[in-house]
Amino acid sequence: MKILSYGYWRKGQIRATFDLFPDSMVTFRRIGSFYFVYMISWSELDLVVTREHLKIMEILMNKELGTIDAYNSRRRS
């Protein structure tokens, strides 16, 4: 999976699209020092998003933003 595009949105949120889900918009929010998937505006044209997809999205976005160390050291996985 790859990030197609992302940008900052209101209240410090980030919106992104991914190559496996090009018609769905994923919203990330910051918690502590890393970002997590907050909401997905899912399109029926895309595959069904699984929990494993969400985890991959979070890893990719945190790598992109340079917060992957904080993401990896969080309490829950």
N, C-alpha and C positions, 0 to 999 in steps of 0.2 A: 504494500500500500504506500502511496505517496501523497503528499500535500499538493493540491493543485494551486490553491491560493488561500491567503488569509489576510485579515486586516483587523485593526482595532475598532471596536464598536462602542456603544455607550456604556457608561459606568465601569470602565476598565475591562469589559468583556472582549473576547476575540472570537470572530466568526471565521470558519474555514470550510473548504470543500476538499474532498479526497477523491482520488482516481476511481476507487471502487464504488463510490456513492456520489457521482458528479451532480446529481439533481437535488441532493439533500444538503442543508446548511447545518453545520455543527457549531454550537456555541460553547465556548470555554469560559470558565470563571477561575479567578485566582483564589487559592486558599493557602494561606501562609506564604510560602516561597515558590509554589508551583501551580500549574494549571490542571484542571480536571474538566471532563465533559459535563456540562450543566444541562444542555438540552439539544435535541436534534429535531429539526424541521424535516421530517422524513418524507420522501417522495415515493409514491408507489412504482415509479419507473426504476427505482434502485432495488438492490438486494435487501433482504431483511438484515438489520444491524444486530449483531450478537454481542454478548458481553466481551468476548475475545476481541472483536473489532474495536470496541470502546477502549480497551486497554492499549491496543496498538496505536489508536489515534492519540491517546494521552502521551504515550512515549514519544511519538513523532513530534507532537507539538512542543513538548518540553525540551526535546533535543534542539529543535529549531530556535526556541527562545532562550536557550542556555540555562534552563532551570532543571535539567535532568538529574543533577546530583541531589537536589532537594526532593524531587519526585521519588528517586530510588531510596532515599533515607526516611520516607514517611513511615508512620506506624503500621498502617494496613497496606496490603498488596492487592 
